[in-house]
Amino acid sequence: MIKIKDILREIERYAPLPLQENFDNAGVQVGDVNQFASGALLCLDVTEAVIDEAIEKDCNLIISHHPLAFRAFKSLTGSTYIERCMIKACKENIVVYAAHTNLDNVVGGVNYRLAELIGLQNVRILSPQKNALLKLVTFVPEKYAELVRTTLFNSGAGCIGNYDSSSYNLKGEGTFRAGENCHPFCGEIGELHVENEVRIETVLPAYKMSDVKQALLSAHPYEEPVYDFYPLNNQWEQAGSGIVGELPESEEELNFLQRIKELLNIECVKYSTIIGKPIREVAICSGSGAFLIKDAINYGADIFITGEAKYNDFYDVEDRILLAVIGHYESEVCTKEIFCNIISKRFPNFALHFSKVNTNPVKYL
């Protein structure tokens, strides 16, 4: 039997919670994750109808893109649909879980799925995260350098783009004198000791600092290992908002918009004034992505596709880029497929169900 926490661990390995934005509330919304999982219902939003659907399908796990408890509340009285959903989930012993902006910000997340559907090539992050990387520097006896490096790499350090096990190593001499009550790995108490050491430098995501530190201390032979974590100003190209990619061949603007409409089964595409420029470079941010319009323009994209934009955004783009708004729900409904792929890869026989409830609050006449 599979426990719910094992399923959620796979999702968080793919889209770590620390990658979510500060305003977000991704993660477990309600429920006991230590219980065995009977089945999972995959959805974009959690509503009362979705809770009922989970009960009908004997699913004690609901995995959504949008958090049910997005804002804090001080009571559960059933006065709103959110509170009623929380109460019913508790009564039915259902775990409700959300992977939101952490799934948006990760390579292979929502925007990457849209890029794949559209047929984009050479896809990369539009606005990489800043202040998200650290450099670790430590000093290790030569004979233990390989062991320590391997341990650090296994804990999540040393990844740069598509490269892993990345480090810089410099040989030198370390000196120390062990005081009373010490238990030195080498050298004698009270005597100055010189040891041939390797200075190891490697990079890591800041959110993995605790795991990497623990790994270092577990493998380092010294009683008092020396190590430093330095913040880096480098952008982290493996996480961030939006994506950019290229079409195999240029497409005429209206033809491209029509193709997107049919491909994503969109009822209405809103777009800015036609520029008359072929579409080749495409920028995408699902959901409320209008904050990236300037980034798309600065990048030189021909079109920016997002789920929501304000009235003035259509003015502000002028003739610098074509803006296409396809609807918040429509731009993120593919999250169910991402959840399915993540879970079925690890647990191929586990019962997964796509919610059949259309939770889009926006209706078209």
C-alpha positions as CSV (number, residue, x, y, z in Angstrom):
1,M,0.0,0.0,0.0
2,I,1.1,3.5,-0.8
3,K,0.9,6.3,1.7
4,I,-0.3,9.7,0.7
5,K,3.0,11.3,1.9
6,D,4.9,9.1,-0.6
7,I,2.9,10.5,-3.5
8,L,3.3,14.0,-2.3
9,R,7.1,13.5,-1.9
10,E,7.3,12.7,-5.6
11,I,5.5,15.9,-6.5
12,E,7.7,18.0,-4.3
13,R,10.8,16.3,-5.7
14,Y,9.7,17.5,-9.1
15,A,8.4,20.9,-7.9
16,P,10.0,21.8,-4.5
17,L,7.8,23.9,-2.2
18,P,10.6,26.4,-1.6
19,L,10.3,27.5,-5.3
20,Q,6.8,29.0,-4.6
21,E,6.4,32.7,-4.5
22,N,6.2,34.5,-1.1
23,F,2.5,35.2,-1.5
24,D,1.6,31.6,-2.2
25,N,0.3,28.8,0.0
26,A,1.3,25.6,-1.9
27,G,1.5,22.3,0.0
28,V,-0.9,20.3,2.2
29,Q,-4.1,22.3,2.7
30,V,-5.9,19.8,5.0
31,G,-5.7,16.1,6.0
32,D,-3.5,13.4,7.4
33,V,-0.8,12.5,4.9
34,N,0.3,9.4,6.9
35,Q,-2.8,7.4,5.8
36,F,-2.8,4.9,3.0
37,A,-3.9,6.4,-0.4
38,S,-7.0,4.9,-2.0
39,G,-6.8,7.1,-5.1
40,A,-6.1,10.6,-6.2
41,L,-8.3,13.1,-8.0
42,L,-6.4,15.6,-10.1
43,C,-7.9,19.1,-10.7
44,L,-7.1,22.8,-11.2
45,D,-9.4,24.1,-8.4
46,V,-11.1,22.6,-5.4
47,T,-14.8,23.2,-5.1
48,E,-17.6,21.4,-3.3
49,A,-18.4,19.5,-6.5
50,V,-14.8,18.3,-6.7
51,I,-14.9,17.1,-3.1
52,D,-18.1,15.2,-3.9
53,E,-16.4,13.7,-7.0
54,A,-13.5,12.5,-4.9
55,I,-15.9,10.8,-2.5
56,E,-17.7,9.1,-5.4
57,K,-14.5,7.9,-6.9
58,D,-13.2,6.7,-3.5
59,C,-10.2,9.1,-3.6
60,N,-8.8,10.2,-0.3
61,L,-6.4,12.6,-2.0
62,I,-7.1,15.6,-4.1
63,I,-4.2,17.3,-5.9
64,S,-5.0,20.7,-7.3
65,H,-3.0,23.5,-8.9
66,H,-4.6,26.4,-7.1
67,P,-4.5,26.3,-3.2
68,L,-7.8,25.9,-1.5
69,A,-6.7,27.9,1.5
70,F,-5.0,30.7,-0.3
71,R,-5.7,33.3,2.3
72,A,-5.6,33.0,6.1
73,F,-8.9,32.6,8.0
74,K,-9.6,32.5,11.8
75,S,-12.7,30.2,11.8
76,L,-14.4,27.4,10.0
77,T,-18.1,28.1,10.0
78,G,-19.0,27.0,6.5
79,S,-19.9,30.6,5.4
80,T,-17.8,30.3,2.2
81,Y,-17.3,27.5,-0.3
82,I,-13.6,27.3,0.9
83,E,-14.7,26.7,4.5
84,R,-17.3,24.2,3.4
85,C,-14.7,22.3,1.3
86,M,-12.3,22.2,4.3
87,I,-15.0,20.9,6.6
88,K,-16.2,18.2,4.2
89,A,-12.6,17.1,3.5
90,C,-12.0,16.8,7.2
91,K,-15.2,14.8,7.7
92,E,-14.4,12.5,4.9
93,N,-10.7,12.1,5.8
94,I,-9.6,13.5,2.5
95,V,-6.2,15.2,2.0
96,V,-6.2,18.3,-0.1
97,Y,-2.9,19.3,-1.6
98,A,-1.8,22.1,-4.0
99,A,1.3,22.6,-6.2
100,H,0.9,26.2,-7.4
101,T,3.7,28.7,-8.2
102,N,6.3,26.0,-7.4
103,L,5.0,24.1,-10.4
104,D,4.9,27.3,-12.4
105,N,8.5,28.2,-11.6
106,V,10.2,24.8,-12.2
107,V,11.7,23.6,-15.4
108,G,9.2,21.1,-16.9
109,G,6.3,22.9,-15.2
110,V,3.1,24.5,-16.5
111,N,4.7,26.9,-19.0
112,Y,7.0,24.1,-20.3
113,R,3.9,22.0,-20.9
114,L,2.2,24.8,-22.9
115,A,5.4,25.3,-24.9
116,E,5.4,21.6,-25.7
117,L,1.8,21.6,-26.9
118,I,2.5,24.6,-29.1
119,G,5.6,23.1,-30.5
120,L,8.3,25.4,-29.3
121,Q,12.0,24.6,-29.4
122,N,15.0,25.8,-27.3
123,V,12.7,26.5,-24.4
124,R,14.2,28.4,-21.4
125,I,13.1,30.5,-18.4
126,L,12.1,34.0,-19.2
127,S,12.7,35.6,-15.8
128,P,15.1,33.4,-13.8
129,Q,15.1,33.6,-10.0
130,K,17.5,35.9,-8.3
131,N,19.3,35.5,-5.0
132,A,18.5,31.8,-5.1
133,L,22.0,30.3,-5.3
134,L,24.8,29.7,-2.8
135,K,28.4,28.7,-3.1
136,L,29.8,26.2,-0.6
137,V,33.5,26.2,0.1
138,T,35.1,23.6,2.4
139,F,38.5,22.1,3.1
140,V,39.0,18.3,3.2
141,P,42.0,16.0,3.6
142,E,43.1,14.8,0.1
143,K,42.2,11.2,0.8
144,Y,38.6,12.1,1.7
145,A,38.0,14.7,-1.1
146,E,36.2,12.3,-3.4
147,L,34.0,10.9,-0.7
148,V,32.9,14.4,0.4
149,R,32.4,15.6,-3.2
150,T,30.2,12.6,-4.0
151,T,28.2,13.1,-0.8
152,L,27.6,16.8,-1.6
153,F,26.5,16.0,-5.1
154,N,24.1,13.3,-3.9
155,S,22.5,15.9,-1.5
156,G,21.8,18.4,-4.3
157,A,24.9,20.4,-4.8
158,G,26.9,20.8,-8.0
159,C,24.2,21.3,-10.6
160,I,24.7,24.1,-13.2
161,G,22.1,24.0,-16.0
162,N,22.2,20.5,-17.5
163,Y,25.5,19.6,-15.8
164,D,25.8,17.9,-12.5
165,S,28.7,17.0,-10.2
166,S,30.3,20.4,-10.8
167,S,33.0,21.6,-8.5
168,Y,36.3,23.4,-8.4
169,N,39.2,21.8,-6.5
170,L,42.5,23.3,-5.3
171,K,45.2,21.5,-3.4
172,G,47.0,23.2,-0.6
173,E,48.1,22.9,3.1
174,G,45.9,23.4,6.1
175,T,47.2,24.1,9.6
176,F,45.6,23.7,13.0
177,R,46.5,22.9,16.6
178,A,44.2,20.7,18.7
179,G,43.5,22.0,22.2
180,E,42.7,20.0,25.3
181,N,39.6,17.8,25.2
182,C,39.8,17.6,21.4
183,H,39.6,14.3,19.5
184,P,41.6,15.3,16.3
185,F,41.3,13.2,13.2
186,C,45.0,13.8,12.6
187,G,47.8,15.5,14.4
188,E,48.6,15.6,18.1
189,I,47.0,17.7,20.9
190,G,49.0,20.8,21.6
191,E,51.2,20.4,18.4
192,L,50.8,22.5,15.2
193,H,49.8,20.1,12.4
194,V,50.1,20.6,8.6
195,E,47.7,18.6,6.5
196,N,47.5,18.2,2.7
197,E,44.0,19.4,1.9
198,V,41.7,20.1,-1.0
199,R,39.6,23.2,-1.2
200,I,36.3,22.2,-2.7
201,E,33.9,24.8,-4.2
202,T,30.5,23.9,-5.5
203,V,27.1,25.6,-6.0
204,L,23.7,24.8,-4.7
205,P,20.1,26.2,-4.6
206,A,19.7,28.2,-1.4
207,Y,16.7,26.1,-0.2
208,K,19.0,23.0,-0.1
209,M,21.5,24.6,2.3
210,S,20.3,22.6,5.3
211,D,20.5,19.2,3.4
212,V,23.9,20.0,1.9
213,K,25.3,21.1,5.3
214,Q,24.0,17.9,6.9
215,A,25.6,15.8,4.1
216,L,28.9,17.6,4.5
217,L,29.1,17.1,8.2
218,S,28.2,13.4,7.8
219,A,31.0,12.7,5.4
220,H,33.8,15.1,6.6
221,P,36.4,13.4,8.7
222,Y,37.3,16.4,10.9
223,E,35.9,17.0,14.3
224,E,35.4,20.6,13.4
225,P,35.0,20.9,9.6
226,V,35.6,24.3,8.1
227,Y,33.0,25.4,5.6
228,D,31.4,28.7,4.3
229,F,28.2,29.4,2.3
230,Y,28.4,32.5,0.1
231,P,25.4,34.2,-1.5
232,L,25.6,34.5,-5.3
233,N,24.3,37.3,-7.5
234,N,24.0,34.9,-10.4
235,Q,20.5,34.3,-11.8
236,W,19.3,30.7,-11.4
237,E,18.5,29.6,-14.9
238,Q,16.7,26.5,-13.7
239,A,13.8,28.2,-11.9
240,G,11.8,31.3,-12.5
241,S,8.7,32.9,-14.1
242,G,7.6,32.3,-17.7
243,I,9.4,30.8,-20.6
244,V,10.6,31.7,-24.1
245,G,11.0,29.4,-27.1
246,E,11.1,29.4,-30.8
247,L,8.7,28.0,-33.4
248,P,10.3,25.7,-36.0
249,E,9.0,28.1,-38.7
250,S,7.5,31.6,-38.6
251,E,3.8,31.9,-38.6
252,E,1.5,34.8,-39.6
253,E,-0.1,36.4,-36.5
254,L,-3.7,35.6,-37.0
255,N,-3.0,32.1,-38.2
256,F,-0.9,31.5,-35.1
257,L,-3.7,32.8,-32.8
258,Q,-6.2,30.6,-34.5
259,R,-4.0,27.6,-34.1
260,I,-3.6,28.3,-30.4
261,K,-7.3,28.7,-30.0
262,E,-8.0,25.3,-31.6
263,L,-5.1,23.5,-30.0
264,L,-5.9,24.5,-26.4
265,N,-9.7,24.4,-27.0
266,I,-10.1,28.0,-26.0
267,E,-13.5,29.7,-26.4
268,C,-12.1,33.2,-26.6
269,V,-8.7,34.7,-27.4
270,K,-8.2,38.4,-26.6
271,Y,-5.3,40.1,-28.4
272,S,-3.7,43.5,-29.0
273,T,-3.4,45.3,-32.3
274,I,-1.9,43.2,-35.0
275,I,1.6,44.4,-35.8
276,G,2.1,42.7,-39.1
277,K,5.3,40.9,-38.0
278,P,5.7,37.1,-38.3
279,I,5.7,35.1,-35.1
280,R,8.8,33.1,-34.3
281,E,10.0,34.0,-30.8
282,V,7.2,33.1,-28.3
283,A,7.0,34.0,-24.6
284,I,4.5,32.4,-22.3
285,C,3.4,32.8,-18.7
286,S,0.3,30.8,-17.6
287,G,-2.2,32.3,-15.1
288,S,-1.8,36.0,-14.1
289,G,1.4,36.6,-16.1
290,A,1.0,40.2,-17.2
291,F,3.8,41.3,-14.9
292,L,6.3,39.7,-17.4
293,I,5.2,41.7,-20.4
294,K,8.3,44.0,-20.1
295,D,10.6,41.0,-19.8
296,A,9.1,39.5,-23.0
297,I,9.6,42.8,-24.8
298,N,13.2,43.2,-23.6
299,Y,13.9,39.6,-24.7
300,G,12.7,40.4,-28.2
301,A,9.7,38.0,-28.3
302,D,7.2,38.5,-31.1
303,I,4.2,37.5,-28.9
304,F,3.4,37.1,-25.2
305,I,0.8,34.6,-24.2
306,T,-0.7,34.7,-20.7
307,G,-4.0,33.9,-18.9
308,E,-4.9,37.3,-17.6
309,A,-4.1,41.0,-18.4
310,K,-5.5,44.4,-17.6
311,Y,-7.2,46.7,-20.1
312,N,-4.3,49.1,-20.2
313,D,-1.8,46.3,-20.9
314,F,-3.2,46.0,-24.4
315,Y,-2.4,49.7,-24.9
316,D,1.0,49.6,-23.3
317,V,2.4,46.9,-25.5
318,E,2.0,49.3,-28.5
319,D,3.7,47.9,-31.6
320,R,6.6,46.3,-29.6
321,I,4.9,42.9,-29.1
322,L,1.6,41.1,-29.7
323,L,-0.2,40.3,-26.5
324,A,-2.5,37.3,-26.4
325,V,-4.8,36.5,-23.4
326,I,-6.2,33.0,-23.4
327,G,-7.9,32.8,-20.0
328,H,-6.5,31.9,-16.6
329,Y,-8.2,28.5,-16.4
330,E,-7.5,27.6,-20.0
331,S,-3.8,28.4,-19.6
332,E,-3.4,26.1,-16.6
333,V,-5.7,23.2,-17.2
334,C,-2.8,21.1,-18.4
335,T,-1.5,20.8,-14.8
336,K,-3.6,17.7,-14.4
337,E,-1.5,16.0,-17.0
338,I,1.7,17.0,-15.3
339,F,0.5,15.6,-11.9
340,C,-0.5,12.4,-13.7
341,N,2.9,12.0,-15.4
342,I,4.8,12.6,-12.1
343,I,2.8,10.1,-10.1
344,S,2.4,7.4,-12.7
345,K,6.1,7.3,-13.4
346,R,6.8,6.3,-9.8
347,F,3.6,4.5,-9.0
348,P,2.3,3.1,-12.4
349,N,-0.5,1.1,-10.8
350,F,-1.9,3.7,-8.5
351,A,-5.5,4.9,-9.2
352,L,-5.4,8.4,-10.7
353,H,-8.5,10.3,-11.9
354,F,-8.8,13.5,-13.9
355,S,-11.6,15.6,-12.4
356,K,-14.5,16.0,-14.8
357,V,-15.8,19.1,-13.0
358,N,-15.3,22.3,-15.0
359,T,-14.2,24.7,-12.2
360,N,-13.7,27.7,-14.5
361,P,-15.6,30.6,-12.8
362,V,-15.5,32.6,-16.1
363,K,-18.3,31.8,-18.5
364,Y,-18.6,32.8,-22.2
365,L,-21.9,33.7,-23.9
